[in-house]
Amino acid sequence: MKDISDQVLLFGISENNDEDAFRILFERYSGRLFNLLYRMTQHYEDSNDLLQEVFIRVYKNRQKCFKMKNFKGWVYTVTLNLARDYIRLHKRRREELLDEKREKTGGIDLLNNSANEEIKRKILKALKKLNKKYRAVFTLRDIEGMTYQEISKTLSIEEGTVKSRLNRARLRLTRELEGTL
């Protein structure tokens, strides 16, 4: 099934409302898109909801999607836009939930967490502190493994901008993590 191109699948969805073609596209992209959403939002359930919204938009725009030359770039752009909207609208809610969790647990008990979990927590915390434009580039390149060119198309920015933002993101993460790992 991997040899079927996105364009062929999109044709099946747009012309025949082919559920199998849509399912294949979902299976092809859902894991990577969920990971991106989760890394951006840091909220499991909401990431699932946002992923559903991404594929609702794919289905609603199936006629337009078929005509696109770069479906992958478009679907990543939709995903990032939804994540940005979520972050903007839920920033306050997330902070309140974290405060409630800290109150209930009395803080984080480092003795009960493995070293890997503690490192992961510190990295995620540092990643959350990054400006969203740096976080997006860092996530797409260093976590999702996208090329500079793919990121450039997805975010509609120049390749040089991708490289400079990635460099700044890495530097800021390094500074943030110095002395904590």
N, C-alpha and C positions, 0 to 999 in steps of 0.2 A: 504494500500500500504506500510505502514511502516514495515510490517513483511517480506517483500521481502529483502533478504540479498543482499549486494553489489556484492557478487560473482555470484549470480543468474543473476543479472542485467548485470554484465560484460560479462557473458556467452552469454546472449541474444544479446549484442552489438557486441561481437567478432564473434559469429557464424552466426547470422542472420541479422546483421546491423539493429537491432531493434531500431527504433527511439523512441518508447515509453519507452523502458528501459533506453535509454540515457537521455530522458527528466526527468524520475524519479530520476536518479542520479544527474542531474543538479539541480532539485528542492531540493533534499536532502542536497546538499553541497553548493550551490551557495551563500546563505545568509551568512553562516559562513565564507566562503572563501572571499567574498566581504568585510565583516567587517574586517577581518584580513588584506587584502590588503589595505583597506582605512586607517586603523590605522598605517600601516607601511609607506605608501606613502604620506598620508595627501592630496590626490588629487582624487576627485570623478570620473572625466571622465577617467583618466588614470587607476584607479582601475577597472572600468568597462572593459576597453580594456584588462587589465591584466587578469581579470577573464575569458574573452573570450579565451585568449591565454591558460589558464590552461585547459579549456575544449577542445580546439583544440588538445592539447597534449594528453589528455585522449583519444580522439577519434582516433588520429593517432597511439597511443600505445595500442589500445584496445586488441590486441592479447596478449601483454605482461601483461597488467593490469589483464586480466582474470586469469593468472597464479600466480599473487601476492597473498600472504597471508594477507597482510595488505594494502589494497587499501587506507584506510583513511590516514594512515601515509604517503603513497607515494604522495597522492594528496596534503596534507599539505606541504610536502617537496618541491614539484614542485611550489606551491604557494609562499612559503617563498623564494625560489631561484629567482623566477621572481621579487618579491618585492625587494630583495637585489640588483639585477641587475638594476632595475629601480632607486633605491636610488643612486647607484654608478653613473649611467649615467646621472641622472637628478638633482643631488644635486645643481649644479650651476644654472640651469634653475629655480629651485624652489626659490632660494635666489633672483634671479633677479625679478621674478614675485611678490614675497612678497615686495620687495623694490618699485616696480611700484605701487602696491596696496596701500602701505603706503603713497606714494607721492600723489596719486589721492584722497585718503580719508583724508589726513592730519593727519594720525595716527588713533588710535582707540578711539572712543568717548564712554567712560565708562558710561555716563549717558543714552545712548540709548540702552545699552545692559542689559539684566536681570542679576541678580547675578549668576544664574546657568550658563549662557553662559560665563560669565567672569571666573568662576571657571573652566569650561570645557576647555576654551582657555588656561588657565595657566597650567592645567594638560597636555594637548596635547603639549604645548610648552616644558614643562619639559620632557615629554616622547620623543620628538624629539631629545633632547640633549643626551639621553642615547646612548651608544654604541649599534650598531645594534644587537650584540649577546645578550645583556641584554634586549633590547627592544623586541626581538623575544620571549625570554623565558617569560618575563612579560606579553606580549600580549597573548601568548598561554595559560598561567596558569590563570592569574587574570582577563582577559577579555573574552577569549574563553572558560575557564573552563576545559581545558584538564588536565589529570592526569600527574604526574611526569613521569610515564612509557610511556605514549603516546608522551610526549614532547621529551623524551629520544630517542625514536625510530624515531620520525619525524626529529629531528635535528642530529641524529647519534652521540649523546654524552652520557656519563654515567649519571645515575640518580643523583649521587652526584654532578656532574657538573651542572645539571639543578637546583638543590636546591641552590647551592652556587651562581650561576648567578642570580637566582630569589631574593635571599637575598640581593645581591649587588645592583640589580636594585631597589628594594624597598628602600634600604638605600639612594641611590643616588636621587631617586625621593623625598623622605622625606626631604633630605637636600636642594634640589632645591626649594621645595615648602614652606620651613620654612619661616614664616613671610609674605608670600604672600596671604595665604588663611584666 
